[in-house]
């Protein structure tokens, strides 16, 4: 009987996964440990490709790095498949002029969709690249390497002839890596007409809420951060209501001769869909980690919506140290009370 056994590629893969313990076992809750929401950050192997794949031969083909984050939330187990919502896709393809923003959402699945109990993965996303309308990207069911990160390729046309392709190499982010921020007094929301147009300009309304900053890169001239978990409210005392603002984006600060900063955000205001806000490169940022910047849709020209973002690290009351060794976010240290310098004393996080 052994002589008649035909060993196929699939059989070999199953044998390999058996030996490594990667055959799908009975379902266990949330195998990735994402819970209600875990941020994943793109690693250096992440890329975007656009052009012709075999069997077609087209004259244009490009490959660029991709940076940014997305959020993974556990949805539950459906017929042996663990399903996750992919939200707040916040990517940037930097080496275009202007750079291409990528936003969207979808689903990531882990399980065994076929009779052969081989652990597989699938990611399905609807992504808007730059100003283009959303397009559907799908990896199909493919083998999974490990559960310590997400390594998968998604495309529009299964990498056949002309296609757009994202190679995703992402790792989960520890909460301690995200610096919490609070909007300060003076942050405002304002809508109406700026020069040269002549129409009603509303009074600025208070803006409240919080967000997080995740360090992405530091090239000694500029530091880049992902802006995460934006949870703001426009306060309208005269109408006794608040308008929610949610979203994500990027923040840069640095410069060779003068300190400059830029904030680029994709925001959902109330029930409206995502809208792009950008400050452009402006002088400022010397007070970082404190932030003071204006972002708008149209560059404060004619009819526009303008947000004045004044924020500071929200770690003044965050306890650290102690017998448990509670950590601070990146960019902060555990400041102990005067006279306490060792061991099990508790402190509070402060900017380095």
Buried (B, 14 or more C-beta within 10 A) or exposed (E): EEEEEEEEEEEEBBEEBEEEEBBBEEBEEBBBEBEEEBBBBBBEEBBBBBBBBEEEEEEEEEEBBBBBBBBBBBBEBEEEBBBBBBBBBBBBBBEEEEBBBBBBBBBBBBBBBEEBBBBBBBBBBBBBBEEEEEEEBBBBBEEBEEEEBBBBBBBBEEBEBBBBBBBBBBBBBEEBBBBBBBBBEEBBBBBBBBEEEEEEBEEBBBBBBBBBBBBBEEEEEBBBBBBBBBBBBBBEEEEEEBBBBBBBBBBBBBBEEEBBBBBBBBBBBEEEEBEBBBBEEEEBBEEBBBBBBBBBBEEBEBBBBBBBBBBBBBBEEBBBBEEEEBBBBBBBEBBBEEEEEEEEBBBBBBBE
